[in-house]
């Protein structure tokens, strides 16, 4: 009975009660009339035989009201709640008008129906319908009085004072009931609106609170990240500093090779030359590390990413050795980006070093560079190594996250790479299916036209 497809929540709550009421009337009215007819026709209960016209009107209106009650239930069950109640109200008022006009005001007995109608209209359909119902009921009384006047005029008699008195007192009672109902409904609606407004304010406050909590979580994450980065910075600068000292010593030893040249040990002389070269390269790297960990500001410049990649190829070849094939595929034309060019190199080398570690035997490292959506320079760096399972993927950019044995990985590569790219307005992501090699995608904003022109002129 409560499972009715009605949209309005208040109507949905009222629907079961209204159905019970209509079902009751749909059964009670015909039952009541059958008992009455049985009493009259058997002559056992009363000897007063009602007037034929009044009886016909009475029967007709009972049939009308019973049908309206059942039709009302049918409409409500199909989700047309308000139509069902309106139909019932309309038909009952029409029936009342027929009965009142045919019996005359003096003949009207105690009738609870107008009270039921006012209650239904006010409590179920609202204040507007309540006042319309009262106006219609008063109209029925007025029409009955007019009919009484006409009948009195035709019969040469006078209008009964009892009828007039009844009309006035009925109108007064109905008016009082309507006022009481109107006040009750208004108070109910007001408190409903207030509680709705309070509910909405609460929902809004809850939403704001949620947003604040999210904001705090974001800030906490950023703080944790910043703290980790600071720790990394301190560690790196310490290591780089010590390295610098050791490298300085190596260089000074290597510088003494000149003395060997005279003593006829050319192989040793040459080897020490290579030591000198390698130590100088290491010094450059450790200085870079030092400058990075000291949080020195990056020196962004516009350069062609494709050209820079070509320049990095010999170094990458050294990194991979003979077992990994290196491929570079660049789109036609320049790929201008704005970034610290040394950092760009570090980004590529870090990713390549991870690819080398992921390729256990032989394999390929492929770099594809081009433009994306007219706004980005896109670099896809793909290896066919062991790939990353889902849990590694989600943590790969975390500082200190590593799956490599101790002494092999620091877990800082991707985290530092990401920070450098973010600072340059870029992004980094892992694309493609897990466990089938790895593709790291880097997006850097395509440098604007003015900067491209600057690039062309340099
Ligand atoms: P590290 O290399 O020192 O471990 P990174 O931050 O560079 O630190 O990488 C974090 C982890 O991500 C690595 O330990 C590895 O498990 C995974 N990873 C990174 N790159 C690759 C790759 N190309 N293939 C498979 N796993 C990778």
Boltz pocket constraint, residues with backbone or C-beta under 6 A from the ligand:
constraints:
  - pocket:
      binder: B
      contacts: [[A, 350], [A, 351], [A, 354], [A, 355], [A, 358], [A, 383], [A, 385], [A, 386], [A, 387], [A, 388], [A, 392], [A, 395], [A, 396], [A, 397], [A, 398], [A, 401], [A, 402], [A, 403], [A, 404], [A, 408], [A, 409], [A, 410], [A, 411], [A, 412], [A, 413], [A, 414], [A, 415], [A, 437], [A, 438]]
      max_distance: 6.0
